[in-house]
Structure formats: C-alpha cells, structure tokens
Amino acid sequence: MSTMHAVRAHTRGGPEQLVYEEAPRPEPGPGEVLVAVKAASMTPHELT
C-alpha cells in the first residue's frame, strides 16, 4: 500500500483547519519502524 489516510493541518488555526485526506505512506529508513496509529488526541492549545 503506497497511501494512507491522515488528519492533517496545512495552516495554523482551530479544528476547522484539520483535513481528513489521503497521504503518501512514509517508508521507514534503517533502524526505523512504521507504527499504525488507531487513536490520538489534541488539546486546544496544540491547534493554535
């Protein structure tokens, strides 16, 4: 699989800036691993 789904913010701002979209799947380098995240959270401070 060469793509994945991601919630990303392309500009600073509130939750209205978050976009659910398809993104390129990163390839781990030597000594790295790729972790599938099933849940995450943000605080309001992280969005400003």
SEDREN-20588 format. One record per residue: residue number from 0; residue in three letters; chain; x, y, z of N, C-alpha, C, O in turn. Coordinates in pm, 1 decimal, decimal comma. Atoms other than C-alpha are relative to their C-alpha. Example, Ala and Ser with C-alpha at 12.3 -4.5 7.8 and 13.67 -1.06 7.14 Angstrom:
     i    aa   ch     n_east    n_north       n_up    ca_east   ca_north      ca_up     c_east    c_north       c_up     o_east    o_north       o_up
     0   ALA    A       89,0     -119,0        0,0     1230,0     -450,0      780,0       90,0      120,0        0,0      193,6      118,1       66,5
     1   SER    A      -82,0     -119,0       -6,0     1367,0     -106,0      714,0      -77,0      109,0       73,0      -26,1      219,8       89,9
This chain:
     i    aa   ch     n_east    n_north       n_up    ca_east   ca_north      ca_up     c_east    c_north       c_up     o_east    o_north       o_up
     0   MET    A       85,0     -118,0        0,0        0,0        0,0        0,0       89,1      123,7        0,0      176,3      137,2       85,9
     1   SER    A      -86,2     -117,3       10,4      154,2      331,3     -105,8      -64,1      125,8       57,7        0,8      230,1       65,5
     2   THR    A       64,9     -115,5      -61,4     -102,3      564,0       54,0      -66,6      -41,0      130,8      -83,1     -159,6      159,5
     3   MET    A       69,9       20,5     -126,0     -276,3      601,9      388,5      -95,3      117,2       19,1      -88,4      215,1      -55,2
     4   HIS    A       87,3     -112,5      -33,7     -546,4      823,0      538,7       59,3       71,5      120,6      114,6        8,1      210,5
     5   ALA    A      -58,5      -79,4     -108,2     -440,6     1105,8      768,6      -86,5      122,2       26,9     -153,7      173,3      -62,8
     6   VAL    A       60,6     -127,9      -35,8     -585,3     1401,6      954,9      115,9       97,1       10,9      204,2       79,8       94,9
     7   ARG    A     -113,1      -93,4        4,0     -355,9     1693,6      877,8      -49,9      143,4        3,4     -162,4      173,0      -36,8
     8   ALA    A       26,7     -143,5       -0,2     -346,8     2068,4      930,0      105,0       65,2      -89,3      224,7       54,5      -62,7
     9   HIS    A      -92,7      -65,6       92,3     -193,1     2265,8      643,9       26,9      144,2       40,1      123,7      204,5       -6,3
    10   THR    A      -20,5     -134,0      -53,8     -230,8     2600,1      824,0      -34,5       -0,7      147,8     -109,3      -86,6      194,6
    11   ARG    A       29,5      -10,2     -142,6     -239,6     2706,4     1188,4     -143,0       49,4       18,2     -195,9      122,7      -65,3
    12   GLY    A      135,6      -44,3      -28,3     -579,5     2759,0     1345,0      -73,8     -100,9       83,9      -12,6     -187,5      146,5
    13   GLY    A       84,7       87,6      -79,5     -866,8     2580,7     1510,0      -29,4     -130,8      -70,2       31,0     -163,3     -172,5
    14   PRO    A       31,5      131,9       56,1    -1021,9     2243,0     1440,2      -53,4        6,3     -143,5      -49,8      -93,8     -215,2
    15   GLU    A       48,6      -12,4      138,4    -1173,1     2377,5     1116,5      113,6      -12,2     -101,2       87,7      -31,7     -219,9
    16   GLN    A     -115,9       13,1       88,8     -819,9     2363,1      970,5       39,5     -145,9      -24,0      118,2     -174,0     -114,4
    17   LEU    A      -35,1      140,9       14,6     -798,7     1983,5     1011,4      -69,2      -59,2     -122,2     -187,8      -35,8     -145,2
    18   VAL    A       51,4       59,3      122,7     -843,9     1788,2      688,8       28,7     -149,5        2,3      142,8     -191,0       22,7
    19   TYR    A      -16,3      145,2       12,7     -902,3     1412,9      657,3       24,6      -28,1     -146,9      -60,3        1,1     -231,1
    20   GLU    A      -35,7       18,1      140,5     -726,0     1309,9      338,5       93,0     -117,9      -19,2      147,8     -172,8       76,4
    21   GLU    A      -94,6      103,9       36,2     -522,1     1050,9      159,0      138,5       62,8       -7,7      154,8      173,1      -59,7
    22   ALA    A     -136,3      -52,2       -3,5     -148,6     1095,5      206,5       97,4     -111,3      -38,8       65,2     -229,2      -24,3
    23   PRO    A      -99,2      103,1       31,9      165,6      917,2       87,1       45,9      -71,5      127,0       69,1       -8,2      230,0
    24   ARG    A      -46,0       78,6     -114,4      269,8      638,3      320,2      151,5       13,8       11,7      223,0      -13,2      -84,9
    25   PRO    A     -144,5      -13,6      -15,2      616,8      707,6      464,4       69,5     -136,2        0,7       13,8     -234,8       48,9
    26   GLU    A      -81,0      122,1       -1,4      885,1      444,9      414,6      104,5       12,0      110,5      185,2      104,9      108,4
    27   PRO    A      -99,7       -8,0     -107,4     1089,5      373,3      728,3      141,0      -25,3      -53,3      162,1     -107,9     -142,2
    28   GLY    A     -139,6       17,8       36,9     1464,1      402,3      693,9       66,4     -103,6       88,9       -0,2     -164,7      172,5
    29   PRO    A      -73,6       95,6      -83,9     1732,1      182,5      850,5      -11,2       37,8      147,9       12,0      152,8      185,1
    30   GLY    A       11,6      -23,4     -143,7     1674,0      147,1     1224,8     -130,1       66,9       40,3     -145,8      103,5      156,8
    31   GLU    A      128,4      -63,3      -28,3     1320,6      294,7     1200,0     -112,4     -101,1      -18,1      -94,1     -204,1      -83,1
    32   VAL    A      118,7       83,1       19,1      972,8      140,1     1220,6     -117,3       90,2      -37,2     -117,4      209,1       -5,0
    33   LEU    A      122,1      -71,0       33,4      634,9      245,5     1083,1     -108,9      -51,3       93,6     -136,3     -171,3       96,8
    34   VAL    A      100,1       36,9      -99,7      363,7      246,9     1352,5     -137,5       44,6      -48,2     -154,8      159,7      -88,4
    35   ALA    A      138,3      -34,5       35,4       -9,0      236,9     1272,4      -67,6       56,8      124,7      -77,3      -10,9      227,0
    36   VAL    A       67,7      -66,2     -111,6     -190,1      482,6     1499,6     -150,1      -18,3      -18,5     -204,8       18,6     -122,4
    37   LYS    A      144,1       23,7        6,6     -550,7      384,3     1574,2      -79,6      110,1       68,1     -197,1      129,1       36,5
    38   ALA    A       69,0     -108,9      -69,7     -638,1      676,6     1805,0      102,5      100,7       47,7      214,8       64,7       82,9
    39   ALA    A      -87,5     -107,3      -47,6     -487,3     1011,3     1901,3      -87,9      113,6       48,1     -207,7      115,9       19,9
    40   SER    A       76,9     -115,1      -44,6     -594,3     1333,6     2065,6       86,9      124,9       -5,6      209,6      117,8      -12,3
    41   MET    A      -69,1     -129,9       -1,9     -505,8     1702,8     2064,8      -68,2       87,8      103,2     -187,0       72,3      131,3
    42   THR    A       58,7      -98,5      -89,1     -556,3     1980,8     2312,9      -25,4      127,8      -80,1       38,4      148,5     -183,4
    43   PRO    A       23,3     -124,6       73,2     -696,6     2319,4     2204,8      126,5       82,7      -18,0      141,0      151,4     -119,1
    44   HIS    A     -124,0      -75,1        9,4     -355,0     2471,8     2272,8       86,7      -45,4     -117,9      155,5       36,2     -179,2
    45   GLU    A      -80,5       52,8      111,2     -191,0     2244,5     2012,0      -50,1       47,7     -135,8       24,7       42,4     -233,5
    46   LEU    A       55,2      -44,5      126,2     -420,6     2383,0     1741,3       22,1      147,2      -27,1       -8,9      194,8     -136,4
    47   THR    A      -19,1     -143,3       20,1     -325,5     2748,4     1793,0      146,4       33,3      -15,2      181,6      149,9      -33,0
